[in-house]
Amino acid sequence: MLNLEKDFHIDGMDDILCARIQSTANTILLVDDEINNLQLLKRTFHRKYKILTASNGLEGLEVFKANADNISLIVSDHKMPVMEGTEFLEKVNEIAPDVIKILLTGFADIEILSDAVNKCNLYQYILKPFEPEELSRIVETGINKYNLSSSKSAILKDLKELFYKTIKSISSALDSKDPYTHGHSLRVTLYSLILAKELGFDEKLLEEIETAGLLHDIGKIAIPQCILCKPGKLTDEEFAVMKLHPNNSERLIMSIKKLSGISSWLKAHHERWDGRGYPDGLKGDEIPLSSRIVAIADTYDAMTSTRSYRKALSHEVAIEEIKKCSGSQFDPTFAEKFVELEATIKAAKENPEDYYYKYSYLQKESNLKIV
């Protein structure tokens, strides 16, 4: 999966992050069983923050669950009836590890404090009695840390959405070069995802296969339109030019840091299991796994789509051809699984937009619907 925080570098990132931080007051949760301490905490913070309170850990957990989306920071006493502060904060950490957690304690027990820091992801612990001014400074620093982290996450999500939109736009622009291949890249990606998911691949690999599927033919951008859209059979010279598109794809993508890992996959999607493919004549397991998957999906879609030189073949004819070429053109294990999935493949072929939304990982993460 792409590490957007690492791969996207923006000068002045901290300034941008701070600009995104909302000016509305943050909400903090104060938990203490001693009423006087709770009142002191409220007086210390009520002018600057929105305040929620609870008198023990169990009550604090209920308040937190009801307001989890709004709470930025928690100040909790340690020794309380029903549920102690460390247990309470540990449960909060399981729900929302990014929320800032501060523990108040009257006992300087190293083992307790060490355990709390590790299990609760504590931001700070403070010994009682505390100075309100000192606690205010610590809380303010914690709130700033939370806001910066929250804003940073929002920007990274925006960047990931932008990345997906860019990949999708490139894919659509490529398909539009040839009116006969409209939607080809999306369908190839969809069939590849259906097969890969059934094979039990993890989410990281599925996301990379999705990206490779959308971009598998990007090298055709450099192929002349007269060859791409020729209504008849290509000459040997024209086919030699067409066969350059996998190399073109690799060269276009390998220079992009965020995509370099899949560049060799794009190059290899016309290799054959028996070694008679192009451009490098790779054989069997020498062919990248994702390239073997995309090759089956690509061939199926090519057969079942109308082209400038022939009408589309039926789903049934295409499936029989996949069977026939298993072990020669295609990885036999993957081809067998693709044939087993023929009912799902056929349904996806008839309604690709809805099926793509169901199987896509990039689209779900960016919370986009195909338009």
C-alpha atoms as one frame of an Amber mdcrd trajectory, in Angstrom:
protein
   0.000   0.000   0.000   1.135   3.582  -0.645   2.572   5.469   2.320   1.065
   8.875   1.578   2.699  10.553   4.564   6.103   9.428   3.260   5.509   9.713
  -0.485   3.841  13.135  -0.556   6.124  15.950   0.599   4.610  19.418   0.880
   6.702  22.434   1.831   5.246  24.247   4.812   3.171  21.200   5.819   2.892
  22.355   9.443   1.520  25.721   8.316  -1.079  23.988   6.173  -1.983  21.646
   8.996  -2.400  24.463  11.479  -4.570  26.345   9.009  -6.937  23.396   8.897
  -7.384  23.221  12.671 -10.872  24.378  13.547 -11.216  27.446  15.722 -14.073
  25.943  17.735 -13.252  24.833  21.279 -12.050  21.297  21.836 -13.984  19.001
  24.176 -12.185  17.459  27.151 -13.489  14.781  29.502 -12.711  15.141  33.235
 -13.048  12.019  35.407 -12.623  12.113  39.205 -14.598  10.623  42.085 -13.753
  13.514  44.445 -16.191  16.353  43.864 -13.773  19.055  44.993 -11.118  17.885
  42.528 -13.690  17.679  39.762 -14.862  21.242  40.475 -11.252  22.477  40.475
 -10.655  20.822  37.100 -13.824  22.372  35.696 -12.856  25.859  36.922  -9.392
  25.425  35.399 -10.634  24.568  31.904 -14.193  25.778  31.397 -13.263  29.106
  29.780 -11.132  27.526  27.064 -12.680  24.121  26.370 -16.010  22.347  26.270
 -16.265  20.188  29.386 -17.745  16.739  30.026 -17.465  15.090  33.456 -17.777
  11.694  35.121 -17.313  10.501  38.706 -15.645   7.133  38.026 -14.054   5.122
  35.245 -17.163   3.179  34.280 -19.242   6.337  34.034 -16.372   7.988  32.168
 -16.332   5.146  29.631 -20.063   5.545  29.025 -19.671   9.302  28.539 -16.736
   8.737  26.196 -18.558   6.183  24.048 -21.486   8.584  23.690 -19.205  11.460
  22.644 -16.165   9.736  21.140 -16.212  11.739  17.907 -15.960  15.027  19.810
 -13.540  14.348  22.675  -9.938  15.428  22.112  -8.415  14.896  25.564  -9.137
  13.122  28.846  -7.904  13.986  32.331  -8.608  11.096  34.700  -7.866  10.352
  38.320  -6.278   6.956  38.988  -7.758   5.695  42.268 -11.552   5.591  41.822
 -14.326   3.161  42.789 -16.035   0.861  40.251 -13.274   1.266  37.650  -9.824
   2.759  38.200  -8.325   5.346  35.890  -5.780   3.022  34.290  -8.420   0.459
  33.356 -10.685   3.234  32.037  -7.951   4.786  29.903  -6.875   1.384  28.604
 -10.427   0.763  27.361 -10.522   4.246  25.809  -7.233   3.512  24.062  -8.752
   0.421  22.432 -11.478   2.619  20.951  -9.559   5.815  20.155  -5.763   5.603
  20.500  -5.292   9.152  19.195  -7.231  10.818  22.014  -4.805  12.510  24.448
  -4.838  10.817  27.875  -3.556  12.356  31.104  -3.563  10.460  34.394  -3.706
  12.097  37.821  -2.351   9.979  40.655  -1.467  10.405  44.305   0.792   7.363
  44.245   4.251   7.513  42.719   4.304   3.761  42.061   6.752   3.125  39.227
   5.203  -0.205  38.265   1.698   1.254  38.074   2.885   4.238  36.083   4.958
   2.127  33.706   2.025  -0.203  33.147  -0.291   2.757  32.539   2.045   4.401
  30.029   2.330   1.188  28.003  -1.267  -0.017  28.124  -3.058   3.324  27.979
  -0.794   5.164  25.549  -0.554   7.939  28.157   0.438  11.411  27.052   1.402
  12.426  30.604   0.850  11.516  34.237   0.733  14.133  36.983   1.234  13.609
  40.712  -1.291  15.063  43.140  -1.560  17.661  44.428  -1.152  19.429  41.100
  -0.738  23.088  40.203  -3.635  24.222  37.950  -1.257  26.363  35.874   1.060
  23.415  35.222  -1.858  21.161  34.292  -3.221  23.892  31.989   0.069  24.059
  30.108   0.193  20.282  29.725  -3.409  20.135  28.526  -2.836  22.954  26.030
   0.217  21.176  24.623  -1.771  17.930  24.419  -4.664  19.639  22.628  -2.259
  21.161  20.100  -0.758  17.719  19.489  -4.219  16.228  18.981  -5.302  18.995
  16.599  -2.139  18.728  14.546  -2.468  14.942  14.307  -6.149  15.176  13.387
  -5.515  17.801  10.725  -2.613  15.806   9.329  -4.811  12.718   9.004  -7.402
  14.765   7.153  -4.803  16.064   4.698  -3.418  12.573   4.094  -6.964  11.351
   3.386  -7.415  14.223   0.923  -4.139  13.300  -0.780  -5.195   9.680  -1.083
  -8.507  10.763  -2.609  -6.650  13.025  -5.023  -4.313  10.167  -5.941  -7.230
   7.840  -6.666  -9.003  10.487  -8.754  -5.816  11.045 -10.740  -5.347   7.320
 -11.432  -9.004   7.015 -12.428  -8.783  10.047 -14.715  -5.680   8.689 -16.455
  -7.414   5.348 -16.947 -10.556   6.986 -18.389  -8.531   9.256 -20.659  -6.662
   6.243 -22.015  -9.853   4.310 -22.744 -11.313   7.334 -24.528  -8.549   7.181
 -27.154 -10.390   4.241 -28.665 -14.219   4.367 -28.539 -14.311   0.580 -28.829
 -12.442   0.116 -25.546 -14.497   2.496 -23.394 -14.499   1.175 -19.813 -11.901
  -1.505 -20.616  -9.467  -0.599 -17.821 -12.216  -0.485 -15.207 -13.593  -3.879
 -16.252 -10.132  -5.478 -16.337  -9.513  -4.105 -12.855 -12.863  -5.417 -11.647
 -12.302  -8.949 -12.977  -8.784  -8.923 -11.529 -10.111  -7.918  -8.094 -12.799
 -10.613  -8.149 -10.190 -13.265  -8.919  -7.571 -11.927  -6.493 -10.038 -11.634
  -3.633 -11.230 -15.205  -4.188  -7.604 -16.351  -4.108  -7.337 -14.878  -0.613
  -4.831 -12.074  -1.248  -4.395  -9.531   1.532  -5.746  -6.000   1.322  -2.376
  -4.423   0.567  -1.881  -6.617  -2.498  -5.483  -6.106  -3.605  -4.971  -2.336
  -3.575  -1.814  -2.691  -5.646  -3.551  -5.027  -8.110  -6.349  -2.472  -8.436
  -3.850   0.268  -9.252  -2.073  -1.995 -11.747  -5.361  -2.910 -13.396  -6.386
   0.699 -13.876  -2.988   1.567 -15.396  -2.120  -1.660 -17.216  -2.517  -0.104
 -20.675  -1.152   3.359 -19.905   1.699   2.744 -22.367  -0.820   2.860 -25.220
  -0.852   6.639 -24.805   2.336   6.599 -26.903   0.835   4.359 -29.640  -0.425
   6.238 -32.752  -4.193   6.486 -33.011  -4.133   5.024 -36.516  -2.734   1.786
 -35.093  -4.904   1.693 -31.965  -8.128   2.168 -33.898  -7.274   0.391 -37.138
 -10.435  -1.433 -38.339  -8.530  -4.401 -39.749  -5.654  -6.700 -38.934  -2.370
  -4.990 -38.023   0.649  -5.439 -40.244   3.776  -6.976 -38.739   5.291  -3.493
 -38.456   2.175  -2.089 -36.794   1.966  -5.011 -34.379   5.626  -4.465 -33.458
   4.715  -0.887 -32.515   1.683  -2.074 -30.532   3.872  -4.540 -28.623   5.866
  -1.614 -27.262   3.074  -0.520 -24.938   4.098  -2.727 -21.955   7.602  -1.232
 -22.052   6.078   2.215 -22.382   3.927   1.533 -19.313   6.946   0.570 -17.246
   8.919   3.644 -18.311   6.011   5.982 -17.597   5.321   4.569 -14.132   8.732
   3.633 -12.749   9.768   7.281 -12.397   6.779   7.988 -10.109   7.849   7.087
  -6.578   4.370   6.140  -5.446   3.921   3.737  -8.377   7.400   2.408  -9.096
   6.667  -0.853  -7.273   4.027  -1.872  -9.834   5.905  -0.777 -12.970   7.275
  -4.274 -13.653   3.748  -5.683 -13.250   2.501  -3.437 -16.048   5.371  -4.462
 -18.287   4.612  -8.172 -17.844   0.850  -8.366 -18.436   1.328  -9.769 -21.975
   3.780 -12.467 -20.912   2.564 -16.067 -21.236   2.817 -19.003 -18.863   4.626
 -21.027 -21.566   7.201 -18.278 -22.177   5.919 -17.258 -25.612   4.667 -13.838
 -24.562   6.239 -10.386 -24.790   8.269  -8.258 -24.200  10.742 -10.454 -22.260
   9.533 -14.006 -22.835   9.078 -14.641 -19.097   7.808 -18.103 -18.166   5.731
 -19.538 -15.322   6.533 -18.105 -11.901   8.965 -15.634 -13.480   5.893 -13.596
 -14.373   4.776 -11.321 -11.502   1.728 -12.688  -9.743  -0.461  -9.664 -10.443
   0.528  -9.684 -14.119  -0.768 -13.259 -14.398  -4.079 -12.168 -12.924  -4.434
  -9.063 -15.100  -3.547 -11.142 -18.201  -6.614 -13.357 -17.715  -8.916 -10.415
 -16.987  -7.508  -8.454 -19.938  -8.003 -11.334 -22.367 -11.541 -12.042 -21.162
 -12.555  -8.402 -21.571 -10.903  -8.177 -25.000 -12.874 -11.207 -26.187 -16.217
 -10.028 -24.762 -15.918  -6.443 -26.072 -16.761  -5.225 -29.560 -13.657  -4.069
 -31.395 -13.207  -2.064 -34.584 -12.404  -5.271 -36.467 -14.915  -7.736 -34.921
 -18.012  -8.109 -32.761 -17.862  -9.177 -29.134 -17.744 -12.864 -28.347 -20.182
 -14.301 -25.824 -19.290 -14.884 -22.206 -19.548 -18.634 -22.749 -17.148 -18.621
 -25.711 -14.650 -16.493 -23.760 -14.757 -18.840 -20.761 -14.113 -21.826 -23.016
 -11.114 -20.012 -24.485  -9.746 -19.343 -20.977 -10.078 -23.085 -20.267  -8.373
 -23.961 -23.542  -5.410 -21.645 -22.862  -4.904 -22.713 -19.235  -1.334 -23.893
 -18.786  -0.152 -22.360 -22.049  -1.151 -18.715 -22.103  -2.392 -18.514 -18.512
  -1.326 -19.636 -15.054  -3.374 -22.876 -14.735  -4.290 -22.299 -11.080  -5.546
 -18.794 -11.714  -7.337 -19.784 -14.932  -9.137 -22.629 -13.143 -10.286 -20.271
 -10.387 -11.426 -17.671 -12.946 -13.571 -20.315 -14.662 -15.044 -21.360 -11.300
 -16.071 -17.722 -10.804 -17.726 -17.401 -14.199 -21.192 -16.620 -12.795 -19.792
 -13.705 -10.771 -17.659 -12.570 -13.713 -20.685 -12.586 -16.011 -22.781 -10.603
 -13.518 -19.944  -8.087 -13.120 -19.636  -7.773 -16.908 -23.315  -6.853 -17.135
 -23.161  -4.289 -14.317 -19.512  -3.193 -13.934 -20.063   0.130 -12.142 -21.957
  -1.353  -9.196 -19.692  -4.374  -8.949 -16.606  -2.190  -9.081 -17.837  -0.155
  -6.120 -18.375  -3.427  -4.246 -14.879  -4.795  -4.915 -12.760  -1.637  -5.067
 -10.405  -0.847  -2.196  -9.052   2.477  -3.429 -12.535   3.815  -4.004 -13.814
   2.773  -0.591 -10.842   4.371   1.148 -11.357   7.637  -0.701 -15.126   7.364
  -0.104 -15.898   7.953  -3.781 -18.702   6.628  -5.959 -18.137   6.187  -9.665
 -19.808   8.838 -11.791
